[in-house]
Amino acid sequence: MMYGLLRSALFSLPEETSHKIALDGMDLARQLGVSGMLGGARQDRQSPVKVMGLDFPNALGLAAGLDKNADHIDGLAALGFGFIEVGTLTPRPQSGNPKPRLFRLPEHEAIINRMGFNNKGIDHALEQIKKSRFRGVLGINIGKNADTPVEKAADDYLIGLQKAWSLASYIVVNLSSPNTPGLRTLQYGDDLRALLATLKTEHKRLAEADGRYVPLVVKIAPDMTQAELETVAAALKEYEIDAVAATNTTLSRDAVAGHRHGEQAGGLSGKPLSEASTDVIRHLHELLGDAIPIIGIGGISSLADAEAKLAAGASLIQIYSGFIYRGPALVREIVEGLYSLERENSLERRNSPERGNSPERGNSPEPGDSHER
């Protein structure tokens, strides 16, 4: 497809430059009505799922980080994603960490980034969302400003929650980026419980005042012990969090040891993260059961990877690094592949003497149940 032909040229450019050119190109393709030439998923091959009370056309979403400022929603949505997540957004604009801060590791289909929540601020993103034509499921990912002390982090998250409420289909509390000093400490123990208590109180107030429920999601890191995961799972259940996004990038470098960028500071994403993130999903599902759905992220670069995340217990999945390396063709492979698998499974159930006894992944939307943002 066209993206495959362009990738070599894009990869010859500095990472952040090529990132912007690619996104601008997707916007242009949508404006010209030729997004299909880029290789995205067909609209007639969808497998709807219902998660968090929201109706998703399909289970594949775009992870936060690619379109931080919500500048490219329409161009990305035209590729066939079941949902789009923008951010991470902070209350005030910030430039992020010094450049260079983004590194490709092509031999491993991986990326290391230490962007540091560079974004134009949540107010800019909200204006962009209002201008967009997208009316599908939109997640807004929120974080704290780098110069906000960790002890005051709840103040920034409250601002993000309040501002995102009216336009978000769901809101993600990002506690797991390794590139904001001290942020990951908020995932643990009393700090986590205190933050969730504060956010959930405001969440309930907003829902009652607005008459509309916006699911609240917490995004966690892959670098946790089993005991730490158990603590997180207990807190998520205690505060009735609507879903958990697992996982963010990893600090581990075992899989890329020896690469010329292997020791760069930041979070590692892509294929090397696949197994670790799937293990976290599996452990979380054992702890949470069906009480709290999981959004599976990390190292998805094929239909088989997507199936592995779903089999481990994820209800939804998201891609980022795989999309950088494979482009819209990966969206098509996963969305249409899941559609074909669902049809095959449906046929097997109909032909089975025990049909009706096999659970299905997800639920088809009920008429009138759709949530608009």
Helices and strands as residue ranges (DSSP letters): H 2-11, H 15-32, G 35-38, E 49-51, E 54-56, E 60-62, H 73-77, E 83-89, E 102-105, G 106-108, E 110-113, H 122-131, E 137-142, G 150-152, H 153-164, E 170-174, G 183-187, H 189-210, E 216-220, H 226-238, E 243-246, G 254-256, E 267-270, G 271-273, H 274-288, E 294-297, H 303-312, E 316-319, H 321-326, H 328-351
